[in-house]
Amino acid sequence: MRLKRMSAILCAVLCVFWLLPQGAHAARPESATAEEWEVLKRTNRERAANGLESLTIFPALQDAAGIRAVETETQFSHTRPNGTDCFTAIKEAGIQYRSAAENIAAGQTTPAQAVNGWMNSEGHRRNILTAGFSHLGTGHSHNRTNNWVQLFVGGCTTTAIRIEGKQPQFDAAGTLLSKGSVLAVDCDLHGTAYLPLENADYTHNGNTFTVNYNGFSATLPSDSGFSDVSSDAWYADEIHYVTQQGLMNGVGNGRFDPDGAMSRAMVVTVLHRMEGTPAAGSAGFDDVPAGTWYTAAVNWAAENGIVNGIGNDLFSPDRSITRQEFVTILYRYAQKTEADTSTLQNLHTFSDADQVADWGKTAMRWAIAKGIIEGIREGSSTRLDPEGNATRAQSAAILMRYKNTL
């Protein structure tokens, strides 16, 4: 349809079908301009007012929406200049979906005008308020006129959420003040997508901040630390770093559990996040069912040779990981990402070097050379403790050193 309103033009189209092009992408909110980010915020406010879950953005869909915004400057239509329909822009971006829709507008000078115009038009409003959509691509082009595009897609399933960015701050009434925080949402088809934290369903009880989204929860302490992480602890900075980077979360109730053990599932999940949560096929482990918080990570790590099973088609996701296992997995990840793994250091200065397994020696020598592992001092000697379980605090330190070194 076409509708003139306040010298602005609006047009909407809906398409529902199943596509399976290859490749899913993930990225940060920086894939949206300030105007496009504001369109997302305002669209989600309209959905929230109607009892619907917020939509999230991810870069591939942003790219497609940006292309469409430019195209509508020369041809204001759901048909592209090359004669194909608007949904081919989504397909060309390698995006999987079950349903999709497009809203376009021209002439509005602000995000508020664009969203208000869409909400005052039946077809556009219906697209914005469709419960089955999970992601929104927002495009804005002002090379000639102000042209706005919304690309909606649906059909994916949320697998995990986490809070990233600035530490949330609140006023005395519990209202969110800091606007630099985002909710990162992992899904089974599109990797990681994002929405402003202010668009999320959150609660603040004075001690902790909890966000709920699509049946998942993420909790942070309201201040800059955890109740069980003293500011003068050797690992305080490391834990602050990995939580702010979205690599690790607390365990709930304002605690990080620094002395708790890292499981095999936790380690691969962290690396999966570092890589941008790419999709992968099933690894076929009998003890890794579909739909758990670690399923996608285990499948990805196994597919890329970063982890192996323990035999008999088992992965043992809950088993505590040893320090040499952690280092070996990290070494394989470094190789997979083409980081420098050529520098090695002799282990003879460590009192328990002979306890390092043959399969873990190269990885351990690399980690020592890069300063990723420093050993545990005991009197005048230093141990590697290769067979000891890696604690969550030690894991935070290893991850921070890895990120800062490579």
C-alpha positions as CSV (number, residue, x, y, z in Angstrom):
1,M,0.0,0.0,0.0
2,R,1.0,3.6,-0.3
3,L,-0.1,6.3,2.0
4,K,0.7,10.1,2.1
5,R,0.9,11.5,5.5
6,M,2.5,14.9,6.5
7,S,4.4,14.9,3.2
8,A,5.8,11.5,4.1
9,I,5.3,8.3,2.3
10,L,4.9,4.9,3.9
11,C,4.8,1.4,2.5
12,A,4.6,-2.1,4.1
13,V,4.9,-5.7,2.9
14,L,4.8,-9.0,4.7
15,C,6.2,-12.3,3.6
16,V,6.0,-15.7,5.4
17,F,8.0,-18.7,4.2
18,W,11.1,-20.8,5.0
19,L,14.5,-20.1,3.6
20,L,17.8,-21.8,4.3
21,P,20.7,-19.9,2.8
22,Q,24.0,-20.6,4.4
23,G,25.8,-18.5,7.0
24,A,24.7,-16.6,10.0
25,H,26.4,-13.5,11.3
26,A,26.8,-11.7,14.6
27,A,28.2,-8.4,15.7
28,R,27.9,-5.5,18.1
29,P,25.3,-2.6,18.3
30,E,27.9,-0.4,16.4
31,S,26.4,-1.9,13.3
32,A,23.6,0.6,13.7
33,T,23.8,4.4,13.5
34,A,22.4,6.6,16.2
35,E,19.2,7.1,14.2
36,E,18.8,3.4,13.4
37,W,19.4,2.5,17.1
38,E,16.7,5.0,18.1
39,V,14.3,3.4,15.6
40,L,14.9,0.1,17.4
41,K,14.3,1.6,20.8
42,R,11.1,3.3,19.8
43,T,9.8,0.2,18.0
44,N,10.4,-1.9,21.1
45,R,8.6,0.6,23.2
46,E,5.5,0.2,21.0
47,R,5.9,-3.6,21.3
48,A,6.3,-3.5,25.1
49,A,3.1,-1.3,25.3
50,N,1.3,-4.2,23.6
51,G,2.8,-6.9,25.7
52,L,5.3,-8.2,23.1
53,E,8.9,-9.2,23.5
54,S,11.5,-6.7,22.3
55,L,13.3,-7.1,18.9
56,T,17.0,-7.3,18.5
57,I,19.5,-6.3,15.8
58,F,22.4,-8.1,14.3
59,P,24.8,-6.9,11.6
60,A,23.8,-9.0,8.6
61,L,20.2,-7.7,8.9
62,Q,21.5,-4.2,9.5
63,D,23.5,-4.4,6.3
64,A,20.4,-5.6,4.4
65,A,18.3,-2.8,5.8
66,G,20.9,-0.3,4.9
67,I,21.0,-1.5,1.3
68,R,17.2,-1.3,1.1
69,A,17.2,2.3,2.5
70,V,19.6,3.4,-0.2
71,E,17.6,1.6,-2.9
72,T,14.3,3.2,-1.8
73,E,15.8,6.6,-2.5
74,T,15.8,5.8,-6.2
75,Q,12.8,3.4,-6.3
76,F,10.3,3.8,-3.4
77,S,8.9,0.3,-3.7
78,H,9.1,-3.2,-2.1
79,T,10.5,-4.2,-5.5
80,R,14.2,-3.6,-5.8
81,P,15.9,-1.8,-8.7
82,N,17.0,-5.1,-10.1
83,G,13.4,-6.3,-10.3
84,T,13.5,-8.8,-7.4
85,D,11.4,-8.4,-4.2
86,C,12.8,-6.8,-1.1
87,F,13.4,-10.2,0.6
88,T,16.2,-11.0,-1.7
89,A,18.3,-8.5,0.3
90,I,17.8,-10.7,3.3
91,K,18.7,-13.8,1.4
92,E,21.8,-12.2,-0.1
93,A,22.9,-11.5,3.4
94,G,22.8,-15.2,4.2
95,I,20.1,-14.9,6.8
96,Q,17.8,-17.8,7.7
97,Y,14.2,-17.1,8.6
98,R,10.7,-18.4,8.7
99,S,8.8,-15.1,8.3
100,A,9.8,-11.7,7.2
101,A,8.3,-8.2,6.6
102,E,9.4,-4.8,5.4
103,N,8.2,-1.3,6.3
104,I,9.5,1.6,4.3
105,A,9.0,5.4,4.7
106,A,10.3,8.6,3.1
107,G,10.3,12.2,4.1
108,Q,10.4,11.9,7.9
109,T,13.3,13.8,9.5
110,T,13.5,11.9,12.8
111,P,13.2,8.4,14.1
112,A,10.2,9.4,16.1
113,Q,8.4,10.7,13.0
114,A,9.2,7.5,11.1
115,V,8.0,5.1,13.9
116,N,4.9,7.3,14.7
117,G,4.0,7.3,11.0
118,W,4.3,3.5,10.8
119,M,2.2,3.0,14.0
120,N,-0.6,5.2,12.5
121,S,-0.8,3.0,9.4
122,E,-2.6,-0.4,9.7
123,G,-0.2,-2.5,7.6
124,H,2.9,-1.0,9.1
125,R,1.6,-1.3,12.7
126,R,0.7,-4.9,12.1
127,N,4.3,-5.7,11.1
128,I,5.7,-3.9,14.1
129,L,3.3,-5.7,16.4
130,T,3.7,-9.2,15.0
131,A,4.6,-11.6,17.9
132,G,6.4,-14.0,15.7
133,F,9.2,-11.6,14.7
134,S,12.4,-11.8,16.8
135,H,14.9,-9.4,14.9
136,L,14.7,-6.0,13.3
137,G,17.0,-4.5,10.8
138,T,16.8,-0.7,10.7
139,G,18.1,1.3,7.7
140,H,18.3,5.1,7.3
141,S,19.6,6.9,4.2
142,H,19.7,10.6,3.7
143,N,21.7,11.0,0.5
144,R,18.8,12.7,-1.2
145,T,15.8,12.5,1.2
146,N,15.3,10.9,4.5
147,N,14.4,7.2,3.7
148,W,13.7,4.7,6.5
149,V,13.5,0.9,6.3
150,Q,12.5,-1.8,8.8
151,L,13.3,-5.4,7.9
152,F,11.7,-8.0,10.3
153,V,12.6,-11.6,10.5
154,G,11.4,-14.5,12.7
155,G,11.7,-18.2,13.2
156,C,14.7,-18.5,15.6
157,T,15.0,-19.6,19.2
158,T,16.9,-17.8,22.0
159,T,19.6,-19.9,23.5
160,A,21.3,-17.5,26.0
161,I,21.4,-13.9,27.1
162,R,24.0,-11.7,28.9
163,I,24.5,-8.1,29.8
164,E,27.3,-6.2,28.1
165,G,28.7,-2.7,28.2
166,K,28.6,-0.2,31.1
167,Q,27.7,-1.3,34.6
168,P,24.0,-0.5,35.0
169,Q,23.3,2.5,37.3
170,F,19.9,3.3,38.9
171,D,18.3,6.2,40.7
172,A,16.6,5.9,44.1
173,A,13.4,4.6,42.6
174,G,15.2,1.8,40.8
175,T,15.0,3.4,37.3
176,L,17.8,2.6,34.9
177,L,20.0,5.6,34.4
178,S,23.0,4.4,32.4
179,K,22.2,4.0,28.7
180,G,25.4,2.4,27.6
181,S,24.4,-1.2,28.5
182,V,23.1,-3.7,26.0
183,L,21.5,-7.1,26.3
184,A,23.3,-9.6,24.1
185,V,20.9,-12.4,22.9
186,D,22.2,-15.6,21.4
187,C,19.9,-17.5,19.1
188,D,20.1,-20.8,17.1
189,L,20.1,-19.2,13.6
190,H,21.7,-15.8,13.8
191,G,24.4,-15.9,16.5
192,T,24.4,-12.9,18.8
193,A,22.0,-10.0,18.4
194,Y,21.5,-6.9,20.6
195,L,19.0,-4.6,22.1
196,P,19.3,-1.5,24.4
197,L,19.1,-2.6,28.0
198,E,16.4,0.0,28.6
199,N,14.1,-2.0,26.2
200,A,14.5,-5.2,28.3
201,D,12.3,-6.5,31.0
202,Y,14.4,-5.9,34.1
203,T,14.1,-5.8,37.9
204,H,16.3,-4.0,40.4
205,N,16.1,-4.9,44.1
206,G,18.9,-2.7,45.4
207,N,21.5,-5.4,45.4
208,T,21.2,-7.2,42.0
209,F,19.9,-6.3,38.6
210,T,18.1,-9.1,36.7
211,V,17.0,-9.1,33.0
212,N,14.5,-11.5,31.6
213,Y,14.1,-12.2,27.9
214,N,12.4,-15.1,26.2
215,G,12.5,-17.3,29.2
216,F,16.2,-16.6,30.0
217,S,17.6,-14.5,32.9
218,A,20.9,-12.6,33.4
219,T,21.9,-11.1,36.7
220,L,24.5,-8.6,37.7
221,P,25.3,-7.0,41.1
222,S,24.1,-3.4,41.1
223,D,27.6,-2.1,42.0
224,S,30.8,-2.8,40.1
225,G,31.7,-6.0,41.9
226,F,30.3,-9.3,43.4
227,S,29.7,-9.9,47.1
228,D,32.3,-12.7,47.1
229,V,35.0,-10.8,45.2
230,S,36.9,-8.4,47.4
231,S,38.4,-5.3,45.8
232,D,41.8,-6.3,46.9
233,A,41.7,-9.9,45.8
234,W,44.3,-10.9,43.2
235,Y,41.6,-11.7,40.7
236,A,39.3,-8.7,41.2
237,D,40.5,-6.9,38.0
238,E,40.4,-10.1,36.0
239,I,36.8,-10.9,37.0
240,H,35.7,-7.3,36.4
241,Y,37.2,-7.6,32.9
242,V,35.6,-10.9,31.8
243,T,32.2,-9.8,33.1
244,Q,32.3,-6.5,31.4
245,Q,33.4,-8.1,28.2
246,G,30.5,-10.5,28.4
247,L,32.7,-13.6,28.5
248,M,31.7,-14.8,32.0
249,N,28.7,-14.1,34.2
250,G,28.0,-14.4,37.9
251,V,26.4,-17.5,39.3
252,G,23.4,-15.6,40.7
253,N,22.5,-13.8,44.0
254,G,25.3,-11.3,43.4
255,R,28.1,-13.9,43.5
256,F,30.8,-14.9,41.1
257,D,32.1,-18.0,42.9
258,P,35.8,-17.4,42.2
259,D,36.9,-20.6,43.8
260,G,34.3,-22.7,42.0
261,A,35.4,-25.1,39.3
262,M,35.0,-24.4,35.6
263,S,33.2,-27.1,33.6
264,R,34.0,-28.2,30.1
265,A,30.7,-26.7,29.0
266,M,31.6,-23.3,30.6
267,V,35.0,-23.1,28.8
268,V,33.6,-23.8,25.3
269,T,30.8,-21.4,25.9
270,V,33.3,-18.6,26.7
271,L,35.3,-19.3,23.6
272,H,32.1,-19.5,21.5
273,R,31.2,-16.0,22.8
274,M,34.6,-14.7,21.9
275,E,34.1,-16.0,18.4
276,G,30.7,-14.3,18.1
277,T,28.5,-17.4,18.7
278,P,28.6,-18.8,15.2
279,A,26.1,-21.6,14.3
280,A,27.2,-25.2,13.9
281,G,25.7,-28.6,13.2
282,S,25.2,-31.2,15.8
283,A,28.3,-32.9,17.1
284,G,26.4,-36.0,17.9
285,F,27.2,-36.3,21.6
286,D,24.7,-38.3,23.5
287,D,25.0,-36.1,26.7
288,V,24.6,-32.8,24.8
289,P,20.9,-32.5,24.2
290,A,19.4,-29.8,21.9
291,G,18.4,-26.5,23.5
292,T,20.7,-26.3,26.5
293,W,22.7,-23.1,27.2
294,Y,25.9,-24.9,26.0
295,T,24.6,-26.9,23.1
296,A,25.6,-24.5,20.3
297,A,29.0,-23.9,21.9
298,V,29.9,-27.6,22.2
299,N,28.8,-28.2,18.6
300,W,30.8,-25.3,17.3
301,A,33.9,-26.3,19.3
302,A,33.7,-29.9,18.2
303,E,33.1,-29.0,14.6
304,N,36.3,-26.8,14.6
305,G,38.5,-29.3,16.3
306,I,38.8,-27.2,19.5
307,V,37.5,-30.0,21.7
308,N,37.1,-33.7,21.5
309,G,34.7,-36.0,23.3
310,I,35.7,-38.4,26.1
311,G,34.7,-41.5,24.1
312,N,31.5,-43.5,23.6
313,D,29.8,-40.5,22.0
314,L,30.1,-38.5,25.2
315,F,31.3,-35.0,25.9
316,S,30.8,-34.8,29.7
317,P,29.8,-31.1,29.8
318,D,29.5,-30.9,33.6
319,R,32.9,-32.3,34.3
320,S,35.4,-29.9,35.9
321,I,38.2,-29.0,33.5
322,T,41.9,-29.2,34.5
323,R,44.4,-26.4,33.9
324,Q,46.2,-28.3,31.2
325,E,42.9,-29.2,29.5
326,F,41.9,-25.5,29.6
327,V,45.2,-24.4,28.1
328,T,45.1,-27.1,25.4
329,I,41.6,-26.0,24.3
330,L,42.7,-22.4,24.3
331,Y,45.7,-23.3,22.2
332,R,43.5,-25.0,19.7
333,Y,41.2,-22.0,19.6
334,A,44.3,-19.8,19.0
335,Q,45.3,-22.0,16.1
336,K,41.8,-22.0,14.7
337,T,41.7,-18.2,14.7
338,E,45.2,-18.0,13.3
339,A,46.7,-16.3,16.3
340,D,50.5,-16.7,16.9
341,T,51.2,-20.1,18.5
342,S,54.8,-20.4,17.3
343,T,56.5,-19.1,20.5
344,L,57.3,-21.8,23.1
345,Q,59.1,-21.8,26.4
346,N,60.8,-24.6,28.3
347,L,58.9,-25.9,31.4
348,H,62.0,-26.9,33.4
349,T,61.7,-24.0,35.8
350,F,58.4,-25.4,37.2
351,S,58.6,-27.9,40.0
352,D,55.9,-30.2,38.6
353,A,56.7,-29.9,34.9
354,D,57.0,-33.7,34.7
355,Q,53.3,-34.0,35.5
356,V,52.2,-32.2,32.3
357,A,50.7,-34.8,30.0
358,D,52.5,-35.4,26.6
359,W,49.3,-34.1,24.8
360,G,49.4,-30.9,26.8
361,K,53.1,-30.0,26.7
362,T,53.1,-27.9,23.5
363,A,50.0,-25.9,24.6
364,M,51.5,-25.4,28.1
365,R,54.8,-24.2,26.7
366,W,53.0,-21.8,24.4
367,A,50.8,-20.5,27.3
368,I,53.9,-19.9,29.5
369,A,55.7,-18.1,26.7
370,K,52.8,-15.8,26.1
371,G,52.3,-15.1,29.7
372,I,48.8,-16.6,29.7
373,I,49.8,-19.0,32.5
374,E,52.0,-17.8,35.3
375,G,52.0,-20.8,37.6
376,I,51.3,-21.0,41.3
377,R,54.0,-19.9,43.7
378,E,54.7,-22.0,46.8
379,G,57.6,-20.7,48.8
380,S,60.7,-20.6,46.6
381,S,59.2,-22.8,43.8
382,T,56.4,-22.4,41.2
383,R,54.0,-25.1,40.2
384,L,51.9,-25.5,37.0
385,D,49.4,-27.7,38.7
386,P,48.4,-29.2,35.3
387,E,46.0,-31.8,36.7
388,G,44.4,-29.4,39.2
389,N,40.9,-28.1,38.3
390,A,40.8,-24.6,36.9
391,T,38.9,-22.3,39.2
392,R,36.6,-19.6,37.9
393,A,39.0,-16.9,39.1
394,Q,42.0,-18.6,37.4
395,S,39.9,-18.9,34.3
396,A,39.1,-15.2,34.3
397,A,42.8,-14.4,34.6
398,I,43.7,-16.8,31.8
399,L,41.0,-15.3,29.5
400,M,42.0,-11.7,30.2
401,R,45.7,-12.4,29.6
402,Y,44.8,-14.2,26.4
403,K,42.6,-11.3,25.1
404,N,45.3,-8.7,26.0
405,T,48.1,-10.8,24.5
406,L,46.6,-12.0,21.3
